Amino acid sequence: METANKAAANKMKSFSYMKRYWILYLMLLLPMTFFIIFRYIPMNYIQIAFKKYSIIQDPLEMEWAGNHGFEYFIKAFSNRDFLYALRNTIGLNLLDLLVGFPAPIILALIINELAFKRFKRLTQTIVYMPHFLSWIIISGMALQLFAPSSGLINILINKMGFESIPFMNDPSHWVVTYLGLGIWQSAGWGTILYLAAIAGINPELYEAAAVDGATRLRNIWHITLPGLRSTIVVLLILSLGHILGSEFDRPYALSNKLVTEVSNVISIFVYNYGIRGLQFSLSTAVGIFQSVVSVIFLFAANALAKKIGERGIW
């Protein structure tokens, strides 16, 4: 009898809860429908990686590929272009992580220390603006600035009596240019989360530190950075989850035939072989490999974050 009463009471609570908040669940219907139609149903085509693609057949009707369906994975790892693209993707992403990840943190700390509010807002606006430029526009600007003979930077270098620097034509110089332009384009936008996290730090901590005679650098080291720690860890986990991912527009727009040995990343490989070469099964297999490795990195980074005492992302 007592169990029946508890069940009835729980049922009434659930009914009253749904009666009160049914509008919220109704609002969830639209995004859930979007994700089901445009995110989950297309996963049916993952089968293409394990089958011989035919444009006139449904994925369920396609013939299975050789080697128990892993024919195209074997072909990918036997392809020299893919191995080069894999090496370049990992190398460029690691360099982006090492050089580019600290940039918005440092910039946010500098902006936070600006005393004049108007100048602070102006600075924030200026550093945000490059984020809204496409990489096609940025590549055109880079050519005007860094071209070997007609670029503004090299013209100034030549007038000072020095030889031109092959910013865009030499592989090692191209990597440095690639990283520098990436930081310039994204660092300002990346400061938004860090500045929001800094705004959430208790101001009484700074007041107490001022009473103790702490300098600005001491405040940054002992108050601001510890306050940013959880935000930094979460964003680092997300960055590690994309270590094998590669954006297409940035390397493709900045690349040229002289630097393909370092600029040809997985996204460009998929474009050349999948879209231009019509090898859809091969490119899908490469995409699945990227996704699986990225998920492994994401779980590993999240587990490591929890071991060092942080919450992680779930």
CYANA upper distance limits for C-alpha pairs under 8 A (distance plus 0.5 A):
  1 MET  CA      5 ASN  CA      6.80
  2 GLU  CA      6 LYS  CA      6.79
  3 THR  CA      7 ALA  CA      6.71
  4 ALA  CA      8 ALA  CA      6.66
  5 ASN  CA      9 ALA  CA      6.58
  6 LYS  CA     10 ASN  CA      6.61
  7 ALA  CA     11 LYS  CA      6.60
  8 ALA  CA     12 MET  CA      6.70
  9 ALA  CA     13 LYS  CA      6.73
 10 ASN  CA     14 SER  CA      6.66
 11 LYS  CA     15 PHE  CA      6.62
 12 MET  CA     16 SER  CA      6.59
 13 LYS  CA     17 TYR  CA      6.48
 14 SER  CA     18 MET  CA      6.63
 15 PHE  CA     19 LYS  CA      6.55
 16 SER  CA     20 ARG  CA      6.61
 17 TYR  CA     21 TYR  CA      6.65
 18 MET  CA     22 TRP  CA      5.58
 21 TYR  CA     25 TYR  CA      7.48
 22 TRP  CA     26 LEU  CA      6.65
 23 ILE  CA     27 MET  CA      6.68
 24 LEU  CA     28 LEU  CA      6.99
 25 TYR  CA     29 LEU  CA      7.16
 26 LEU  CA     30 LEU  CA      8.34
 27 MET  CA     31 PRO  CA      8.41
 28 LEU  CA     32 MET  CA      6.64
 29 LEU  CA     33 THR  CA      6.51
 30 LEU  CA     34 PHE  CA      6.73
 31 PRO  CA     35 PHE  CA      6.73
 32 MET  CA     36 ILE  CA      6.64
 33 THR  CA     37 ILE  CA      6.60
 34 PHE  CA     38 PHE  CA      6.34
 34 PHE  CA     39 ARG  CA      8.04
 35 PHE  CA     39 ARG  CA      5.36
 35 PHE  CA     40 TYR  CA      6.96
 36 ILE  CA     40 TYR  CA      5.39
 36 ILE  CA     41 ILE  CA      6.59
 37 ILE  CA     41 ILE  CA      5.99
 37 ILE  CA     42 PRO  CA      7.97
 38 PHE  CA     42 PRO  CA      6.91
 39 ARG  CA     43 MET  CA      7.46
 40 TYR  CA     44 ASN  CA      8.25
 42 PRO  CA     46 ILE  CA      8.38
 44 ASN  CA     59 PRO  CA      7.94
 45 TYR  CA     59 PRO  CA      6.82
 46 ILE  CA     50 PHE  CA      8.47
 46 ILE  CA    284 THR  CA      7.42
 46 ILE  CA    288 ILE  CA      8.24
 47 GLN  CA     51 LYS  CA      6.90
 47 GLN  CA     59 PRO  CA      6.84
 47 GLN  CA     60 LEU  CA      8.31
 48 ILE  CA     52 LYS  CA      7.45
 48 ILE  CA     53 TYR  CA      6.54
 48 ILE  CA     59 PRO  CA      6.92
 48 ILE  CA    280 PHE  CA      7.90
 48 ILE  CA    281 SER  CA      5.72
 48 ILE  CA    284 THR  CA      7.15
 48 ILE  CA    285 ALA  CA      8.42
 49 ALA  CA     69 GLY  CA      8.44
 49 ALA  CA     70 PHE  CA      8.44
 49 ALA  CA     72 TYR  CA      7.23
 49 ALA  CA     73 PHE  CA      8.38
 49 ALA  CA    280 PHE  CA      8.32
 49 ALA  CA    281 SER  CA      5.06
 49 ALA  CA    282 LEU  CA      6.91
 49 ALA  CA    283 SER  CA      8.18
 49 ALA  CA    284 THR  CA      5.56
 49 ALA  CA    285 ALA  CA      5.05
 49 ALA  CA    288 ILE  CA      8.36
 50 PHE  CA     64 TRP  CA      6.71
 50 PHE  CA     65 ALA  CA      6.21
 50 PHE  CA     69 GLY  CA      4.99
 50 PHE  CA     70 PHE  CA      6.46
 50 PHE  CA     71 GLU  CA      7.84
 50 PHE  CA     72 TYR  CA      7.65
 50 PHE  CA    281 SER  CA      7.68
 50 PHE  CA    285 ALA  CA      8.02
 51 LYS  CA     59 PRO  CA      8.36
 51 LYS  CA     62 MET  CA      6.63
 51 LYS  CA     63 GLU  CA      6.14
 51 LYS  CA     64 TRP  CA      4.71
 51 LYS  CA     65 ALA  CA      5.03
 51 LYS  CA     69 GLY  CA      6.82
 51 LYS  CA    281 SER  CA      7.43
 52 LYS  CA     62 MET  CA      6.77
 52 LYS  CA     63 GLU  CA      6.12
 52 LYS  CA     64 TRP  CA      6.53
 52 LYS  CA     65 ALA  CA      5.85
 52 LYS  CA    281 SER  CA      7.26
 53 TYR  CA     59 PRO  CA      8.32
 53 TYR  CA     62 MET  CA      7.11
 53 TYR  CA     63 GLU  CA      8.43
 53 TYR  CA    280 PHE  CA      7.36
 53 TYR  CA    281 SER  CA      6.49
 54 SER  CA     62 MET  CA      7.27
 57 GLN  CA     61 GLU  CA      6.60
 57 GLN  CA     62 MET  CA      6.69
 58 ASP  CA     62 MET  CA      7.01
 64 TRP  CA     68 HIS  CA      8.11
 64 TRP  CA     69 GLY  CA      6.21
 65 ALA  CA     69 GLY  CA      5.02
 65 ALA  CA     70 PHE  CA      7.30
 65 ALA  CA     71 GLU  CA      6.30
 65 ALA  CA     72 TYR  CA      8.16
 66 GLY  CA     70 PHE  CA      7.07
 66 GLY  CA     71 GLU  CA      5.56
 67 ASN  CA     71 GLU  CA      5.81
 70 PHE  CA     74 ILE  CA      6.85
 71 GLU  CA     75 LYS  CA      6.72
 72 TYR  CA     76 ALA  CA      6.53
 72 TYR  CA    281 SER  CA      7.15
 72 TYR  CA    282 LEU  CA      5.63
 72 TYR  CA    285 ALA  CA      6.81
 73 PHE  CA     77 PHE  CA      6.93
 73 PHE  CA    282 LEU  CA      7.61
 73 PHE  CA    285 ALA  CA      6.25
 73 PHE  CA    286 VAL  CA      7.61
 74 ILE  CA     78 SER  CA      6.61
 75 LYS  CA     79 ASN  CA      6.61
 75 LYS  CA    282 LEU  CA      8.02
 76 ALA  CA     82 PHE  CA      6.73
 76 ALA  CA    282 LEU  CA      7.21
 76 ALA  CA    285 ALA  CA      8.28
 76 ALA  CA    286 VAL  CA      7.43
 77 PHE  CA     82 PHE  CA      7.30
 77 PHE  CA     83 LEU  CA      7.10
 78 SER  CA     83 LEU  CA      8.43
 79 ASN  CA     83 LEU  CA      7.02
 80 ARG  CA     84 TYR  CA      6.74
 81 ASP  CA     85 ALA  CA      6.58
 81 ASP  CA    269 PHE  CA      7.87
 82 PHE  CA     86 LEU  CA      6.48
 82 PHE  CA    266 ILE  CA      7.48
 82 PHE  CA    269 PHE  CA      7.14
 83 LEU  CA     87 ARG  CA      6.67
 84 TYR  CA     88 ASN  CA      6.63
 84 TYR  CA    261 GLU  CA      7.87
 84 TYR  CA    264 ASN  CA      7.89
 84 TYR  CA    265 VAL  CA      8.20
 85 ALA  CA     89 THR  CA      6.46
 85 ALA  CA    264 ASN  CA      5.84
 85 ALA  CA    265 VAL  CA      4.72
 85 ALA  CA    266 ILE  CA      5.50
 85 ALA  CA    269 PHE  CA      7.19
 86 LEU  CA     90 ILE  CA      6.74
 86 LEU  CA    244 LEU  CA      8.38
 86 LEU  CA    265 VAL  CA      7.00
 86 LEU  CA    266 ILE  CA      6.52
 87 ARG  CA     91 GLY  CA      6.51
 87 ARG  CA    265 VAL  CA      8.47
 88 ASN  CA     92 LEU  CA      6.39
 88 ASN  CA    262 VAL  CA      6.19
 88 ASN  CA    263 SER  CA      7.26
 88 ASN  CA    264 ASN  CA      7.21
 88 ASN  CA    265 VAL  CA      6.11
 89 THR  CA     93 ASN  CA      6.49
 89 THR  CA    243 ILE  CA      8.45
 89 THR  CA    244 LEU  CA      6.84
 89 THR  CA    245 GLY  CA      7.92
 89 THR  CA    246 SER  CA      6.94
 89 THR  CA    264 ASN  CA      8.48
 89 THR  CA    265 VAL  CA      5.50
 89 THR  CA    266 ILE  CA      6.84
 90 ILE  CA     94 LEU  CA      6.49
 90 ILE  CA    243 ILE  CA      6.88
 90 ILE  CA    244 LEU  CA      6.38
 91 GLY  CA     95 LEU  CA      6.73
 92 LEU  CA     96 ASP  CA      6.52
 92 LEU  CA    175 VAL  CA      8.28
 93 ASN  CA     97 LEU  CA      6.56
 93 ASN  CA    243 ILE  CA      6.17
 93 ASN  CA    244 LEU  CA      7.86
 93 ASN  CA    246 SER  CA      8.23
 94 LEU  CA     98 LEU  CA      6.63
 94 LEU  CA    243 ILE  CA      7.42
 95 LEU  CA     99 VAL  CA      6.34
 95 LEU  CA    100 GLY  CA      8.01
 95 LEU  CA    179 LEU  CA      8.07
 96 ASP  CA    100 GLY  CA      5.30
 96 ASP  CA    101 PHE  CA      7.30
 96 ASP  CA    179 LEU  CA      6.86
 96 ASP  CA    182 GLY  CA      8.45
 97 LEU  CA    101 PHE  CA      5.49
 97 LEU  CA    102 PRO  CA      8.50
 97 LEU  CA    239 SER  CA      7.85
 98 LEU  CA    102 PRO  CA      7.80
 99 VAL  CA    103 ALA  CA      7.52
 99 VAL  CA    179 LEU  CA      8.15
100 GLY  CA    104 PRO  CA      8.19
100 GLY  CA    179 LEU  CA      7.85
100 GLY  CA    182 GLY  CA      7.98
100 GLY  CA    183 ILE  CA      6.04
100 GLY  CA    187 ALA  CA      7.95
101 PHE  CA    105 ILE  CA      8.09
101 PHE  CA    236 LEU  CA      8.35
102 PRO  CA    106 ILE  CA      6.72
103 ALA  CA    107 LEU  CA      6.61
103 ALA  CA    183 ILE  CA      7.45
103 ALA  CA    187 ALA  CA      6.39
104 PRO  CA    108 ALA  CA      6.36
104 PRO  CA    187 ALA  CA      5.11
104 PRO  CA    188 GLY  CA      6.82
104 PRO  CA    189 TRP  CA      8.34
104 PRO  CA    190 GLY  CA      5.82
104 PRO  CA    191 THR  CA      5.43
104 PRO  CA    194 TYR  CA      8.29
105 ILE  CA    109 LEU  CA      6.76
105 ILE  CA    190 GLY  CA      8.50
105 ILE  CA    191 THR  CA      7.02
105 ILE  CA    194 TYR  CA      7.12
106 ILE  CA    110 ILE  CA      6.80
107 LEU  CA    111 ILE  CA      6.63
107 LEU  CA    187 ALA  CA      7.96
107 LEU  CA    188 GLY  CA      7.87
107 LEU  CA    191 THR  CA      7.26
108 ALA  CA    112 ASN  CA      6.50
108 ALA  CA    191 THR  CA      5.63
108 ALA  CA    192 ILE  CA      8.37
108 ALA  CA    194 TYR  CA      6.72
108 ALA  CA    195 LEU  CA      6.36
109 LEU  CA    113 GLU  CA      6.90
109 LEU  CA    195 LEU  CA      8.43
109 LEU  CA    220 ILE  CA      8.08
110 ILE  CA    114 LEU  CA      7.24
111 ILE  CA    120 LYS  CA      6.85
111 ILE  CA    123 THR  CA      8.00
111 ILE  CA    124 GLN  CA      7.91
112 ASN  CA    120 LYS  CA      8.42
112 ASN  CA    195 LEU  CA      7.64
112 ASN  CA    198 ILE  CA      8.43
114 LEU  CA    119 PHE  CA      8.19
114 LEU  CA    120 LYS  CA      6.44
115 ALA  CA    120 LYS  CA      7.99
116 PHE  CA    120 LYS  CA      6.57
117 LYS  CA    121 ARG  CA      6.69
118 ARG  CA    122 LEU  CA      6.70
119 PHE  CA    123 THR  CA      6.53
120 LYS  CA    124 GLN  CA      6.72
121 ARG  CA    125 THR  CA      6.74
122 LEU  CA    126 ILE  CA      6.74
123 THR  CA    127 VAL  CA      6.73
124 GLN  CA    128 TYR  CA      6.64
124 GLN  CA    188 GLY  CA      7.78
125 THR  CA    129 MET  CA      6.85
126 ILE  CA    130 PRO  CA      8.43
127 VAL  CA    187 ALA  CA      8.09
127 VAL  CA    188 GLY  CA      5.01
127 VAL  CA    189 TRP  CA      7.73
128 TYR  CA    132 PHE  CA      8.27
128 TYR  CA    188 GLY  CA      5.22
128 TYR  CA    189 TRP  CA      5.55
129 MET  CA    133 LEU  CA      7.91
129 MET  CA    188 GLY  CA      8.32
130 PRO  CA    184 TRP  CA      7.54
130 PRO  CA    185 GLN  CA      5.35
130 PRO  CA    186 SER  CA      7.71
130 PRO  CA    188 GLY  CA      8.29
131 HIS  CA    185 GLN  CA      5.64
131 HIS  CA    186 SER  CA      6.13
131 HIS  CA    188 GLY  CA      7.93
131 HIS  CA    189 TRP  CA      6.74
133 LEU  CA    137 ILE  CA      6.89
133 LEU  CA    138 ILE  CA      7.25
133 LEU  CA    185 GLN  CA      8.35
134 SER  CA    138 ILE  CA      6.90
135 TRP  CA    139 SER  CA      6.34
135 TRP  CA    249 ASP  CA      6.68
135 TRP  CA    250 ARG  CA      6.10
135 TRP  CA    253 ALA  CA      6.81
135 TRP  CA    254 LEU  CA      8.47
136 ILE  CA    140 GLY  CA      6.83
136 ILE  CA    249 ASP  CA      8.10
136 ILE  CA    253 ALA  CA      6.26
137 ILE  CA    141 MET  CA      6.81
138 ILE  CA    142 ALA  CA      6.55
139 SER  CA    143 LEU  CA      6.73
139 SER  CA    253 ALA  CA      6.42
139 SER  CA    254 LEU  CA      6.02
140 GLY  CA    144 GLN  CA      6.92
141 MET  CA    145 LEU  CA      6.76
142 ALA  CA    146 PHE  CA      6.12
142 ALA  CA    147 ALA  CA      8.10
143 LEU  CA    147 ALA  CA      5.52
143 LEU  CA    151 GLY  CA      7.07
143 LEU  CA    168 MET  CA      8.37
144 GLN  CA    150 SER  CA      7.65
144 GLN  CA    151 GLY  CA      5.45
144 GLN  CA    152 LEU  CA      6.98
145 LEU  CA    151 GLY  CA      4.92
145 LEU  CA    152 LEU  CA      5.22
145 LEU  CA    153 ILE  CA      5.99
145 LEU  CA    154 ASN  CA      8.16
146 PHE  CA    150 SER  CA      8.43
146 PHE  CA    151 GLY  CA      5.18
146 PHE  CA    152 LEU  CA      7.18
146 PHE  CA    153 ILE  CA      6.38
146 PHE  CA    154 ASN  CA      6.96
146 PHE  CA    166 PRO  CA      8.18
146 PHE  CA    167 PHE  CA      6.35
146 PHE  CA    168 MET  CA      7.26
147 ALA  CA    151 GLY  CA      4.65
147 ALA  CA    152 LEU  CA      8.25
147 ALA  CA    154 ASN  CA      7.67
147 ALA  CA    166 PRO  CA      8.04
147 ALA  CA    167 PHE  CA      7.78
147 ALA  CA    168 MET  CA      7.35
148 PRO  CA    154 ASN  CA      6.77
148 PRO  CA    164 SER  CA      6.50
148 PRO  CA    165 ILE  CA      7.14
148 PRO  CA    166 PRO  CA      6.19
148 PRO  CA    167 PHE  CA      7.88
148 PRO  CA    168 MET  CA      8.30
148 PRO  CA    169 ASN  CA      8.41
149 SER  CA    154 ASN  CA      7.13
149 SER  CA    155 ILE  CA      7.47
149 SER  CA    164 SER  CA      7.77
150 SER  CA    154 ASN  CA      7.74
150 SER  CA    155 ILE  CA      7.16
151 GLY  CA    155 ILE  CA      6.64
152 LEU  CA    156 LEU  CA      6.84
153 ILE  CA    157 ILE  CA      6.76
154 ASN  CA    158 ASN  CA      6.49
154 ASN  CA    163 GLU  CA      8.49
154 ASN  CA    164 SER  CA      5.75
154 ASN  CA    165 ILE  CA      7.10
155 ILE  CA    159 LYS  CA      6.72
155 ILE  CA    164 SER  CA      8.28
156 LEU  CA    160 MET  CA      6.88
157 ILE  CA    161 GLY  CA      7.16
157 ILE  CA    162 PHE  CA      6.03
157 ILE  CA    163 GLU  CA      7.35
157 ILE  CA    164 SER  CA      7.00
158 ASN  CA    162 PHE  CA      5.56
158 ASN  CA    163 GLU  CA      6.31
158 ASN  CA    164 SER  CA      6.79
166 PRO  CA    170 ASP  CA      6.05
166 PRO  CA    173 HIS  CA      7.01
166 PRO  CA    174 TRP  CA      8.36
167 PHE  CA    173 HIS  CA      5.50
167 PHE  CA    174 TRP  CA      5.96
167 PHE  CA    176 VAL  CA      8.49
167 PHE  CA    177 THR  CA      6.78
168 MET  CA    173 HIS  CA      7.23
168 MET  CA    174 TRP  CA      5.45
168 MET  CA    177 THR  CA      7.73
168 MET  CA    254 LEU  CA      8.43
168 MET  CA    259 VAL  CA      8.39
169 ASN  CA    173 HIS  CA      7.98
169 ASN  CA    174 TRP  CA      7.05
169 ASN  CA    256 ASN  CA      8.21
169 ASN  CA    258 LEU  CA      6.20
169 ASN  CA    259 VAL  CA      6.83
170 ASP  CA    174 TRP  CA      6.31
170 ASP  CA    258 LEU  CA      7.49
170 ASP  CA    259 VAL  CA      6.94
171 PRO  CA    175 VAL  CA      6.81
171 PRO  CA    258 LEU  CA      8.02
171 PRO  CA    259 VAL  CA      5.57
171 PRO  CA    261 GLU  CA      7.94
171 PRO  CA    262 VAL  CA      6.78
172 SER  CA    176 VAL  CA      7.19
173 HIS  CA    177 THR  CA      6.73
174 TRP  CA    178 TYR  CA      6.42
174 TRP  CA    259 VAL  CA      7.74
175 VAL  CA    179 LEU  CA      6.69
175 VAL  CA    262 VAL  CA      8.07
176 VAL  CA    180 GLY  CA      6.58
177 THR  CA    181 LEU  CA      6.55
178 TYR  CA    182 GLY  CA      6.68
178 TYR  CA    251 PRO  CA      8.35
178 TYR  CA    254 LEU  CA      7.97
179 LEU  CA    183 ILE  CA      6.76
180 GLY  CA    184 TRP  CA      6.72
181 LEU  CA    185 GLN  CA      6.54
182 GLY  CA    186 SER  CA      6.60
182 GLY  CA    187 ALA  CA      8.45
183 ILE  CA    187 ALA  CA      5.71
184 TRP  CA    188 GLY  CA      7.97
186 SER  CA    190 GLY  CA      6.64
187 ALA  CA    191 THR  CA      7.03
188 GLY  CA    192 ILE  CA      8.11
190 GLY  CA    194 TYR  CA      7.95
191 THR  CA    195 LEU  CA      6.42
192 ILE  CA    196 ALA  CA      6.70
193 LEU  CA    197 ALA  CA      6.68
193 LEU  CA    231 THR  CA      8.35
194 TYR  CA    198 ILE  CA      6.62
194 TYR  CA    228 LEU  CA      7.41
194 TYR  CA    231 THR  CA      7.72
195 LEU  CA    199 ALA  CA      6.65
196 ALA  CA    200 GLY  CA      7.07
197 ALA  CA    201 ILE  CA      7.42
197 ALA  CA    227 GLY  CA      7.87
197 ALA  CA    228 LEU  CA      6.74
197 ALA  CA    231 THR  CA      7.71
198 ILE  CA    224 THR  CA      7.11
198 ILE  CA    227 GLY  CA      7.42
198 ILE  CA    228 LEU  CA      7.25
201 ILE  CA    224 THR  CA      7.96
201 ILE  CA    227 GLY  CA      6.74
202 ASN  CA    206 TYR  CA      8.24
203 PRO  CA    207 GLU  CA      7.01
204 GLU  CA    208 ALA  CA      6.58
205 LEU  CA    209 ALA  CA      6.67
205 LEU  CA    223 ILE  CA      7.68
206 TYR  CA    210 ALA  CA      6.60
206 TYR  CA    219 ASN  CA      7.34
206 TYR  CA    223 ILE  CA      7.93
207 GLU  CA    211 VAL  CA      6.87
208 ALA  CA    212 ASP  CA      6.94
209 ALA  CA    213 GLY  CA      6.84
209 ALA  CA    214 ALA  CA      5.81
209 ALA  CA    219 ASN  CA      7.52
210 ALA  CA    214 ALA  CA      5.90
210 ALA  CA    215 THR  CA      8.04
214 ALA  CA    218 ARG  CA      6.21
214 ALA  CA    219 ASN  CA      6.95
215 THR  CA    219 ASN  CA      6.77
216 ARG  CA    220 ILE  CA      6.76
217 LEU  CA    221 TRP  CA      6.66
218 ARG  CA    222 HIS  CA      6.37
218 ARG  CA    223 ILE  CA      8.35
219 ASN  CA    223 ILE  CA      5.77
219 ASN  CA    224 THR  CA      6.95
220 ILE  CA    224 THR  CA      5.15
220 ILE  CA    225 LEU  CA      6.41
221 TRP  CA    225 LEU  CA      6.13
221 TRP  CA    226 PRO  CA      7.95
222 HIS  CA    226 PRO  CA      6.93
223 ILE  CA    227 GLY  CA      6.62
224 THR  CA    228 LEU  CA      6.77
225 LEU  CA    229 ARG  CA      6.65
228 LEU  CA    232 ILE  CA      6.56
229 ARG  CA    233 VAL  CA      6.68
230 SER  CA    234 VAL  CA      6.79
230 SER  CA    310 GLU  CA      7.03
230 SER  CA    311 ARG  CA      8.08
231 THR  CA    235 LEU  CA      6.75
232 ILE  CA    236 LEU  CA      6.46
233 VAL  CA    237 ILE  CA      6.66
233 VAL  CA    305 ALA  CA      7.46
233 VAL  CA    310 GLU  CA      8.02
233 VAL  CA    312 GLY  CA      7.64
234 VAL  CA    238 LEU  CA      6.90
234 VAL  CA    312 GLY  CA      6.39
234 VAL  CA    313 ILE  CA      6.59
235 LEU  CA    239 SER  CA      6.61
236 LEU  CA    240 LEU  CA      6.64
237 ILE  CA    241 GLY  CA      6.79
237 ILE  CA    298 LEU  CA      6.77
237 ILE  CA    301 ALA  CA      5.95
237 ILE  CA    302 ASN  CA      6.71
237 ILE  CA    305 ALA  CA      8.47
237 ILE  CA    312 GLY  CA      8.14
237 ILE  CA    313 ILE  CA      8.34
238 LEU  CA    242 HIS  CA      7.28
238 LEU  CA    298 LEU  CA      7.32
239 SER  CA    243 ILE  CA      7.09
240 LEU  CA    294 SER  CA      8.23
240 LEU  CA    297 PHE  CA      6.69
240 LEU  CA    298 LEU  CA      6.78
240 LEU  CA    301 ALA  CA      7.45
241 GLY  CA    294 SER  CA      5.37
241 GLY  CA    295 VAL  CA      6.78
241 GLY  CA    296 ILE  CA      8.28
241 GLY  CA    297 PHE  CA      5.79
241 GLY  CA    298 LEU  CA      4.85
241 GLY  CA    301 ALA  CA      8.37
242 HIS  CA    246 SER  CA      8.03
242 HIS  CA    294 SER  CA      6.36
243 ILE  CA    294 SER  CA      7.19
243 ILE  CA    297 PHE  CA      8.28
244 LEU  CA    290 GLN  CA      6.46
244 LEU  CA    293 VAL  CA      7.56
244 LEU  CA    294 SER  CA      6.53
245 GLY  CA    266 ILE  CA      8.36
245 GLY  CA    290 GLN  CA      6.94
245 GLY  CA    291 SER  CA      8.34
245 GLY  CA    294 SER  CA      7.68
246 SER  CA    265 VAL  CA      7.41
246 SER  CA    266 ILE  CA      7.06
246 SER  CA    267 SER  CA      6.40
247 GLU  CA    251 PRO  CA      7.92
247 GLU  CA    267 SER  CA      7.09
248 PHE  CA    252 TYR  CA      6.47
248 PHE  CA    267 SER  CA      5.88
248 PHE  CA    268 ILE  CA      6.86
249 ASP  CA    253 ALA  CA      6.20
250 ARG  CA    254 LEU  CA      6.74
251 PRO  CA    255 SER  CA      6.17
251 PRO  CA    263 SER  CA      6.45
251 PRO  CA    264 ASN  CA      7.95
251 PRO  CA    265 VAL  CA      7.97
252 TYR  CA    263 SER  CA      8.19
252 TYR  CA    264 ASN  CA      8.49
252 TYR  CA    268 ILE  CA      7.38
255 SER  CA    259 VAL  CA      7.01
255 SER  CA    260 THR  CA      7.20
255 SER  CA    263 SER  CA      6.43
255 SER  CA    264 ASN  CA      8.48
256 ASN  CA    260 THR  CA      6.89
259 VAL  CA    263 SER  CA      6.53
260 THR  CA    264 ASN  CA      5.76
264 ASN  CA    268 ILE  CA      6.53
264 ASN  CA    269 PHE  CA      7.34
265 VAL  CA    269 PHE  CA      6.78
266 ILE  CA    270 VAL  CA      6.62
267 SER  CA    271 TYR  CA      6.73
268 ILE  CA    272 ASN  CA      6.60
269 PHE  CA    273 TYR  CA      6.51
269 PHE  CA    274 GLY  CA      8.37
270 VAL  CA    274 GLY  CA      5.60
270 VAL  CA    275 ILE  CA      7.68
270 VAL  CA    283 SER  CA      5.69
270 VAL  CA    286 VAL  CA      8.01
271 TYR  CA    275 ILE  CA      5.59
271 TYR  CA    276 ARG  CA      6.87
272 ASN  CA    276 ARG  CA      5.55
272 ASN  CA    277 GLY  CA      6.47
273 TYR  CA    277 GLY  CA      4.90
273 TYR  CA    278 LEU  CA      6.89
273 TYR  CA    279 GLN  CA      6.16
273 TYR  CA    280 PHE  CA      8.26
273 TYR  CA    282 LEU  CA      8.19
273 TYR  CA    283 SER  CA      7.15
274 GLY  CA    278 LEU  CA      5.42
274 GLY  CA    279 GLN  CA      5.12
274 GLY  CA    280 PHE  CA      5.38
274 GLY  CA    281 SER  CA      8.36
274 GLY  CA    282 LEU  CA      7.52
274 GLY  CA    283 SER  CA      5.55
274 GLY  CA    284 THR  CA      8.47
275 ILE  CA    279 GLN  CA      7.78
275 ILE  CA    280 PHE  CA      7.84
279 GLN  CA    283 SER  CA      6.88
280 PHE  CA    284 THR  CA      6.51
281 SER  CA    285 ALA  CA      6.68
282 LEU  CA    286 VAL  CA      6.89
283 SER  CA    287 GLY  CA      6.72
284 THR  CA    288 ILE  CA      6.71
285 ALA  CA    289 PHE  CA      6.76
286 VAL  CA    290 GLN  CA      6.77
287 GLY  CA    291 SER  CA      6.77
288 ILE  CA    292 VAL  CA      6.62
289 PHE  CA    293 VAL  CA      6.72
290 GLN  CA    294 SER  CA      6.56
291 SER  CA    295 VAL  CA      6.65
292 VAL  CA    296 ILE  CA      6.80
293 VAL  CA    297 PHE  CA      6.75
294 SER  CA    298 LEU  CA      6.63
295 VAL  CA    299 PHE  CA      6.71
296 ILE  CA    300 ALA  CA      6.60
297 PHE  CA    301 ALA  CA      6.49
298 LEU  CA    302 ASN  CA      6.62
299 PHE  CA    303 ALA  CA      6.62
300 ALA  CA    304 LEU  CA      6.67
301 ALA  CA    305 ALA  CA      6.65
302 ASN  CA    306 LYS  CA      6.91
302 ASN  CA    312 GLY  CA      5.73
302 ASN  CA    313 ILE  CA      7.18
302 ASN  CA    314 TRP  CA      8.42
303 ALA  CA    307 LYS  CA      6.85
303 ALA  CA    312 GLY  CA      8.04
304 LEU  CA    308 ILE  CA      7.04
305 ALA  CA    309 GLY  CA      7.09
305 ALA  CA    310 GLU  CA      5.82
305 ALA  CA    311 ARG  CA      7.45
305 ALA  CA    312 GLY  CA      6.10
306 LYS  CA    310 GLU  CA      5.40
306 LYS  CA    311 ARG  CA      6.17
306 LYS  CA    312 GLY  CA      6.43
